[in-house]
Amino acid sequence: MVRALVILIGGLSAGLLFDLLNVPAGWLLGSLLFGIFYGLFGTGLSYDGWPFKLALTLVGTNIGLLMDRELFNVLGLYFFPLLISLLLTFAGSLFLGWLLYRWAPELDKKTAFFCCIPGGASEIISVSGEYGADRRIVAAFHTARITFFVLLIPLAAGFGREAEALPHAAGNILPTIEQLFVFVIVITAALLLNSRLKIPAGALLYSILFGFILGEFVFYVEEVPSYIGGIGQGLIGVMVGVRFDKSTFLRLRAVGFISARIIFLFLVMGFLLALVFALLSGAPYAVSLLSIVPAGAAEMAATAFGLGLEPTLVASIQILRVICIFLALPFLLKFIQKIG
């Protein structure tokens, strides 16, 4: 317990340092790098379960408080671009799975394809073993993919972005009693609902919705100090970073440089999908990249929040993307089973 808290404090300190140095999404990147360093050279440590969900609700509450009713009118405009992007995501992922199987003969077909199904990584990992895939390789591949994306995508979206970062809250340095009250209510309600009704990215989705409802219709909540959102990003960063540990590295090394090539192609696919989405929707490319790239709904929402790039829109599209992939998962599994 003490060690886990020390690592969290170290990660948050690194995130604060990166933020002070004006690194894009500095809270997220600094804590992520700290977490990766500890994961590779320290002993096993995991924040899966309620600690990670708590971090998600902290970020989600911040995003929800930023939302307004106009967003729901805007989301309808992105239905067609999102549909096309999802179809291309499915096609590209299946093609990469086929490439991984051809390039890595030591992997069976099911393991190769499960490694390349994007979105809902925890769900993919949990069911992969039930269908005869090597769950250890699948977990290592998805961990590496998300870590690599969370490391690079903020830099790509941050440099040359068209939006300014969210301003630091003027006035109170400390959150007000009312703000703390809203955060406690939203986080508690989101965690309770997520324990009863589990859906992909549920903790993030519920906290966004509850934050929006309380901030828009119940309370007048002043602008929250920016470091509150930064702490949420930092917690997510260090918790994701420690997952990339020695065992993950060794399993990927056993597959060889082929795994790195596939992950790189995944990154290229993400940039191309973002271009398609931007052209079809008219959204800025940086916003499209954070909205469409298969790098984790929570991580990309936190990045968008840190960069001031439409965090509510990014979170909404990412959650819709993950839910659609989750709903399509049974059909993809049937296809994978026929291959074997």
N, C-alpha and C positions, 0 to 999 in steps of 0.2 A: 504493500500500500504506500509506504513512504517513498520507495523507489519510483513508483508510478507517478506520484505527485511531483517529485523532483524533476522527472523527465518532462512533465507537462510545463512546469515553471521554466525549465531550460528552453523548451520549444517556443513558449510565449515570449521569452526574452529575445530569442533570435528573430522572431517575427517582428517585435517592436523595433529592433535594430534595423532590419530591412526596411520597415516602414519609415523610420527617421531618415534613412538614406534615399528615400523616394524610389525604391525599387517597385515596379508594377506589382500590385497584389502582394506587397511586402510581408504582411502578416502571414499570409498563406505560404508563400515560398520560403521564408526564413524558417518557419516551424517545420515545414516539410523536409527541408535539407537537414535540419537538426534530427528529425525523426529517422531519416534514412541512415544518417551516420550512426545513430545509436543502434538501429536495427541490424546493421552490418557488423558492428564491433562489440555490441553489448549482448547480454543474455536475453532470452525470450521474454517479450512483454506484449500484451494485447489489450486494447481498449474496446474490443467488440462487445456488443450488448448495450446496456443502458448508458455507459459513458459516452459512446459515439452518438447515440440517439439524443442525449442531452445537448451535445454540441450542435447537432442538427437543429434542434428546436430553438437554440439561442440565435443561430443565423436566420432561421425561418421567421422568428418573431420580428427581428429587425426588418426583414423584407416585407412582411405583412403590414407593418406600421407605415411603410413607404407607399403601399398600394393605394389606388383610388379607383372609383367605379369606372373611369374611362378605360381601364385596361380590358374589361370584359368586352367592350365594343371593338377594341383593337384585335383581340385574339381571333375573332372570326375571319379577319383578313389573312391570317396565316394558315388557315386549314389546308388549302391546296398546296402551298409550298411545303408544309410539313408532311403531307401525304406522299408527295413525290420524293422527298428526302428519305422518308422511311422505307419506301420501296427500293430505292437505290442502296440504302443501308443494308437491307436484307440481302440483296443481290451481291453487293460487294463483300459482305461478311461470309457468305457461303463460298464465294470464289476464293477468298483468303484461306478458308478452312480446307478447301481442296488443294490449294498450293502448299499449305503446311503439311498435309498428308503426303503429297508427292515429294516434297523436299526433305521430310523427316521420316524415313521408312520405319524407324523404331517406334513411331506412334501409330496406334490403330486409328481407323477412320473416325470413330465416334469421339475419341479424345481430341483429335485435330479439329473437328467441327465445333465441339463444345468450347474449345479455346478461343474460337473466333466469333461466337455469338455475343454481340455487344449489348450493353445495358442490363441492369439488374444482376450485377456480378454475383451477389450473394445468393440469389435464386438459382443462377446457372450453376454455381459451384455445388450448391446443396443437392440438386437433382442429378448432376452428372454421374455420380457413382451409381445411382439407381438404374441408369441406362447402360452400364458397363464401361463407362469411360474412367480413365485414371484421374481421380479427383485431385490428387496431389499436383499433377502437372497442370490441370485446369486452373486450380487455385493460384499456382505460381504465375501462370501466364496472365491471368486477369489482374493479379496484384501488380505485376510489372507494367502492364498496359496502363492501368489507372495512374500509377505513380509517375510514369514517363509523361503521360498527358498532363497531369496536374502540374508537373514541373515546367513544361514547355508552353502550354497553351496560354497561361497568364502573360508570359513574356511576349508571345506573338500578338495577343490581343491588346496588350498595354502599350507597346511601342507604336507610335503613329496613330493612336486612337483618336476618334473624332469627338469624344465626349470628355469632359473634365471629371476628375475624381470627385467623389462626394465631399462636400465641404465639411470641415470640422465644425461641430456644433458650437455656436457662440453661447455665451452666458454660463450656465452651470457646468462646472467641471465634473461634478458628481451627478449621477442620475437622481431625479426627484423621487419622492415617496410614491407618487402616482405612477411613474414609469416602472419602478420596481414592483409595484402591485400588479400592473398589467403583465409584466414579464413572468411573474410567479404564476398568475392565473393561466396564461397561455401555455407556458411550458408544462405545467401540471396537467392541464386538459389534453394537450397534444400527446403526452406520454401515456396517459390513461386510455385515450381512444385508440392509440396505436397498439396497445397491448390487447385490446378487444377486437379491433378490426384492422388486421395487418394487410397492407398493400405495399407495392414497391414505392420507396421513398416516402412512406406514410408519415413518419415523424416530421419530415420537412414540410410535406403538404399540409398536414393538420395545423402545424404552428403558423404557417403562412395564412391559412384561412382564419384561424382564431385571432391572430394579430390584426388582420384586416378588419374583421367584424368589430372587435373592441375599439380599435383606433378610429374607425370610420363612423360607427353608429352609437357607441356607448360612452367612450371617454374622448376628451381632447388631450392628446399626448403631444407634448412639445418634442422638438427634434432631439433624438437620443444622442448622447456624446459618441463620437465616431469610434472611440476605442472599444466600446461595447461590442460593436460588430466585428472589430478587429480581433477581439479575444475569441469570438466564435470561429472566425476564420483560422486563427492560430491553433485552436484545439483540433479542428478538423485536419489541419496540415500535419501536426505531429502524430495524430492517431493514424492517419493514412501512411505516413512515412515509416513508422516502426514496423508496419506489415512487411516491408521489403527487407527481410532478414537474411541470415546466412543460408537457411534451408531453401528459401525462394531462389536466391542467386545460384545455389548449387544445382537445383532441379532444372533451371533454365540453361545453365552451362552444360548439363548433360545432353540437352537437345542440340546444343551448339549455337553457332551464330545465326542459324535459321530462325530461331525465335526472335532475335533482334531484327532481322529483315522483315518478318511478318508484322512486328509491332511498328516498325518504321512505315510499312505500307498502310497500316491502320491509320497512322498519323496523316499520311498523304491523302487517304480516302476522306478523313475528317475535313481537311482543308478544301478538298474538291466539293464535298457535300455542302460546306458552308458557302462556297461560291454559288452553287446552284440555288440554295435557299435565298441568298442575297439578291440574285438576279430575278428570282420569281416573286419575292416579297417586297423588294425595295428597301429592306432593312440595311443598316450599315454592316459592313463585312465583319467587324469585330463583334458586334452583337450576334450576328448570324453564326459565327464560329463558336461562341460560348453557348448558344442555344442548341446547336445541332451536333457538335462533336460528341462521340460516345465516350465521355470521360468521367461520368458520374454526375448525377443531378445536383447533389449537395455540393460537390467540389466546384462545379461550374457556376452554381448560384452564388457561392461564397466569393469566387473570383469576380463575377460581375458586380457584386456589392462592393468589393474592394476597389474596383476600377471606376465605379460610377457609370457602368454601361448597362442601363435598363435592367437592374437586378430582378424586378418583378416579372418582366417579360421573359427574361432568360429562365428564371425558375419555373414559370408556367409552361413554357415550351419543353424544357428538359423533363419535367414531370410527365407531361403528356407523351413525350417520346418513350420514356421508360415504361409507362403503363401500356402503351401500344405494343411494345416489344414483349412485355410480359404476357399480354393477351394472345399474341401470336406464337408464344413459346410452344404450346401443344402441337401446333401445325409444323413448326420447325423440328420438334422432336420426332414426329412421325416420319418426316422426310429423312432425318438422320438415321432412324431405325431401319428404314428401307435400304439405306446405303449399306449397312452392315450385313 
